Amino acid sequence: MNFKLLHPRDQLVAIMNRIYHSGMTTLSGGNLSILEANGDMWITPSGIDKGKLTPRDIMLVRADGVIVGPHKPSVEYPFHRAIYACRPDLGAIVHAHAPALVSFSIARKIPSTNIIPQARRICGLVGYAPYALPGSEQLGRNIADTFADGYNVVLLENHGVATGGEDLLTAFQRLETLDFCARTELRAQGLGPVNTLSEEQLLPFDVQYNLLPEFDLETHSSRERELRQQLIEIVRRAVDRYLMISTEGVASARMNKHEFLITPTGLDRGNLDISDLVLIRDMQRERGKLPSRSVRLHRAIYDTHPDINSVITAQSPNILAYAISHGRFDTRTIPESYILLRDIPLVPYGTQFKQPQQIADAISAATPVLFIQNDAVMTTGTTILQAFDRLEVAEYSAKSLLDTATIGPMVPIGPMEIDELAQAFL
């Protein structure tokens, strides 16, 4: 779906729904706007339930100041106006009270965007604006002054965050990505030192490993259509359950020895359509489409393991806490966790770009899941559902382990019980 072709009213409602249902704002908190080329501003209303917003509720403030719509514009309208005035390159602004980002704002700290490779490229450097009364002209000046320094993401002291972009989806992705970094860093703090990536380590992310030769896809088999639908359903479910976010996460499925489907790069995971998926045939890509940067890694796994038919690489905050820290992830929590996940090894950052075969060799029937340091958890399966099941179990097991630390030491399932599980299920 081409999100940018939606009417501004529909864009604002769709993004506010995603912000609200992802737990990044409350019924009364947060506001969004879109500025049109003629100077008209579409903005969310003041005092209306953000969980039940409709296109009819969206307000229009015309370039001449005339207000059109059934409500009042957001009380934060002054800072939206001030930001647009100093940054004519911006076409949309997002403001939210994401709890993880509020935690950083009240501690006077900024979450690191160097814990995963995408985040710095999406968010850039993060600015900081001093506190002022909500809705005041002073708050507008404080935020606008920080945006004027070139920041696209600004943490608001004791308040929340504001992000800007050339369009609403870009502004939202900056909010969501910074929120993901904040959630992950908070979860990792109790596990020991947090590893961050240097600028040199980030450079391989910019290399286009996915620029494969193209081929013309003339027909679609029933098997291909079935897998396209299954993959899209799983990716949407992963986004709904915060196992992936709009800019992060890859899923693929094998069709046969020579072909597999994989998600594209650069497209919003929450709005993917079956036509967006990219068919890979003998390491050529379907013409006109750009597959994930992980395409060579997924190809290496399929070539090495004929029994694996689906691969998912995802960045989920609880499980990623272990991939960015020195904490040990012990799967001996409940029987399901050990049966589905087994022991999870950690492969060094950069391997996914430069040595995909090394990761393929680390996968086996006894090792269906692994961590890629400061990047992702990778799950495999004989089916799409099995790979996704392992992703869900990994994230939920990680959450249980992290929460357990606030109660007391984790007591794992004992060696005898592990032997029984192995005999019964493995």
N, C-alpha and C positions, 0 to 999 in steps of 0.2 A: 504494500500500500504506500502511495506517495503522500506522506503526512502533510507535506507543505502545500498540497492542493486543497486541503480542508479549509473551510471558512475559519477566520480567526476565532469566532465563538466556539466552534467545535474543537479546535486545537487547544484552547484554554481549558475547556471542560475535560478533555481527554487527559491532559497533563496533570491537572489538579487531581483528577481521580487517581492517577498513578502515584502522585506524591502522598495523597491522603492514605490510600490503601497500602502503601509501603511503609507507613508509620513515620513519615517525615514531616508531618504537621498535624494539627488538631482541627476540630470542627471550626474554630474561629480564627485559626492562625494561618499565615501565609497569604501571598498574593502574587499574581502573574500578570504580565502585560505584553502586548504586541504593538509595535509602532509601524504604521504603514508609511509608504513613501510620500504620501500627501500630507503627513503630519498627524493624521488621526490615530488615536490610541485606544485599543481595546484592552479593558482591564477587568479583573474580577471585582465583585461588589463587596461592600462593607456589611458585616453583620449577617451574612447568609451562610448556612450550613455547607461547609466545603465538601462534606461527604455526599451531598445530594444536589450539587450544582448542576444546572441545566443551561443550554445555550441561551435560553431566554433571559437568564440572570446576568449575563455578561454585559458590562457597561461600555458605552462608546463615548470617549471625550474627543470631540472634534478639534481640529487644529486651531479653530477660532475660540475654543473654550466652551462651546455649547455641549451640554451633557445630555446624552440620549440613553434611555433605559429605565426600568422600573425601580431601581434602587439608587443608593449612593455609591460612587466609586470607592475603591479601597481607601482606608484612612492613610495608607502609605503612598498614595498617589504622588505627593510632593517629591519623594525620593526617586520614583520612576521618572518623573518629568526632569528632575535635576540630572540624572544619569544620562538620559537621552540627549540633553542639551550639551553635555561635555563629550559624549561619545557617539558621534553621528554614524559610526560603523555598526552600532548595535541595533538589532531589530526586535529584540525580546529580552525581558528581565524576569527572573524567578526569585522569589523570596520565600523562605520556609524556616520553620523552627524545628529542624531535625534534632532529636534528643542527643545523638552522639556529637553533633556539631555544636549544640548548645553547651555540652560538657566542656568542649575545648574553649568555647567563647567565654565561659565563666571562670576558666582556669587561666585565661590570657595566653593560650597556646594555640598553635596551628598544626593540624594533623599533617603527617608526612605524605606527600604524593609520590615518594620514591620507594614505596614498599612493593609496588607492582609496576611493570613497564608501561602500561597504558596510561596510568593516572596523570603523570606529569605532562604527557603529550596532550591530554584532553583538557586538563585544568590550567596548565601553566603555573606560574608562581601565584601564591595565594596572598592577597592583601588583607589588611586589618583596619577597621574603622572604629573610632572611639564612640562611646555611648552618647546618646541624646534621646530626648523624649520621643516615643513612637508617634509618627505622623507629623512631627515638627519640621519646620524649614531647616533647623540646625542639623537634624539627622540626615536630611536630604543633602546638605552641603558636605557633611562628614563622609557619607558614602560616595557621593559624586566625586569628591576630591581624590578618594582612593582609586576609583575607576579611572579618573583622569590621568593617573600615573601609569596606566596601561594594564592594570589587573582586570581579568575577566571574572574572577572569583574573589569575593570579599567577605571575610568573617566579621560579624558585627558584635562588638563588645557587649556581653550580657544580653544578647538578643537572638542571634541566629546567623543566617548566611544570605547573601544576595549574589546571583550569578547573571551574567549577560552573554548573549550570543547573537550571531547574525540572524538566527531564527530561533523559535521557541524550543525545538527539539535539542538544539545544541546547548542552549542555556540549561535545560533540564538535565542533560547528560553530564554537564559540569557539576550541578548540584548532586546528582545521584552518585557520581564517581567519588566526589570528595566525601560524601556521607559514607560510602562503602569503605574508604580509607580510614575514616574516623572510627567506624564500628570495628573494623579489623584490628586497628592499632589498640583500641581499648581492650579488646578481648585478648590480645597478645601480651599486654603489659604484665600480667601475672605469671607468664611463662619464662621470663628472662629477657635479656637484651633483644631488641628488635633490629633485624637486619634491614638496611636500606641499600638501594642501588645507586652507584655512582653514575655520572653522566656518560662515562666510557662504557659502563655496563648497559646503559639504555640504548646505545647506538645500534646494536643488532636488530632492535625492534623496528627501526626505520628502514631496514633493508627489505625489499619486496621479494620475499621468497616464493610468493604466490603468482608471479608473472609467468605462468606456464604457456606453452603453445596452445592455440585454440582449435576447436573442431566444431563443425556444424551438427547440431542435434536435430534430426529430421523427424523422428518418431519417438513416442513415449510408450513404453511397455506398461502393462498393468502392474507388474512388480515395481517399476520405478514410481508410478503414481501412488501406489500403496505406501512405499517408504517415504515419499515426500510428505504425505499426510501425517504419518507417524512421527517423523522428525519435527515437523512444525508443532504438533500437539505437545511433544515433550519439551521443546524449547519454550513455548508459551507457559507451560506448567512450571518450568524452572524459573522463569521470570516472575510469575505470580507468587512463588514460594521463596523468592529472594535467594535462589541458588545461582542465578545469573542476574546481571543487570543489563541495561540497554546496550552497553559498549563492551561487555566482556562475556566470554563463554562460547564454546564451539561444540557442535555435535555432528557426528557423521554416521553413516550406515553403509555397509557393504551390499552391493547388488550381486556381484559375481567376482570371479578372479581378477577381472580387468577394470571393473567399474565400482565407484562408490559415490554417494551423495554427501555433501558437506555444506555447512552454513557459510554465508558470504562474509567478507570483511567490510567494515564501514557502514553497515546497515543496523538500524535499531532492532535488537532482538525481540522487543515487545511487539513489533509491527511486522515481523517477517511473514511472508506469504509463500505458498508452495512453489510459486514461480521464481522466488528469490534464491532457492537452493541451487547449488552448482553441482552438476554432474562431472565427475572426473573419470576420464577413460584413458588408460595407459599413460597417465601423467600428462594428459592434455585437458584443458578446461573448456567447458561449454562456452561457446562464443559469446562475447559481450558481458561476461560475468567474472567477478573477481573472488576467488575462494578465500577462506581463512588463511592467515599466515601460517597456520599449523598444518597446512595440507600435506607437506612432505613428511611430517611426523606421523600423521594418520596413515599415509600410504606405507610408510616403513612398518607400522604395526600390522596392517593387513597383509603385507607381503611376508612377514615373519610368522604370523599366527593365523593359519587357515580357519581355526575354530572361533576367532573373534569376528563378530559381525557389526559391532557398534563401539564407538569410542566417544567419550565426552571429556572435554577439558573445561573446568569451570572454576570460578573464583567466588567462593562463598565465605562470609566473614568469620564464622567459627572455625571452619577447617583451615582457612588461610592463616589464622592466627598461629597455627603450628608450622606452616610453610615459611613464615617470616621471622620465626623465633627459634630458640634452641630447645623449646619444649618437646617432650616425648609424647607422641600420640599412642596410647595403649588401647588396642581394640578389645581387650579382654574385659569389657564392661558388662555386656549381656550376651547371651548366645548368638543372637542375630548379628551383632556387630562383628564378632570374630568369624562367624561362618561366611558372611558376605565380603568382609574386608581383608581378613587375614592380617599379617604384619605388613605395614606400609613403609616402604623405603623412601628416602629423600634423594633426588638426583640434583646435581648442582645447577644453578641458574646459568643459562646460556646454552646448555645441552640441547634444549628444544629447538634452538635456531641452527646451531652448528654441527651437532652430532645426533640427529634424530634416531639413527640406528642404535645408539647406545641405550636410548630409552626403550626402543622396541625390544632389545635384548633383555632388559630388566623386567619386562612384563612376562608373566607365565600363568599357568593355571593356579599355581600356589601364590602368585603375586598379581592379582587382577587390578590393584589400585596402587598408585604411587603419587608422591608429592613432587612437584617441580619447584625448587626453592624460589621464593619471592615471585611466584607466577600463578600456579594453579594446582588443583588436585585433578588427576586423570583417572577416570574409571573406564573399564572395558566390560564387555559382555557378549554372550552369544546372541543376544537380542538387544534392541533399543531399550526395552523396559528393564532388562537386567542391569545394563550400564547406568540407567537413571536411578534404579533402586539403590545401587551402590553409592551413588552420589548423595541421595537423600539420607541414607543410613550414615554415611561419613559425616555429613554436616550435623545431623542430630546427635550422633555419638560425641562429636567434638563439643557441642553445646553442653551435653551432660557432663563431660569431663571438666570443662571450664567452670560450670556451676558447682560441681562437687568440691572444687578447690576452696570455695567459701564456707563449706561445711566441715570438711576434714579430709584426711588423706584418702585417696581412692584405694579400695581393696579389690584387686582383680580376681577373676575366676582362676582357680588353682590349676596346677599342671595336670592333675588326675582328671579334672573336669574337662580340660582342653583335649586330653586324649580321648575321652568319651565322645566329645563333639566331633572330633576328627573321624572316629570310627563310624559314627552314626550318619554324618552329613557330608564328609569331604572325601 
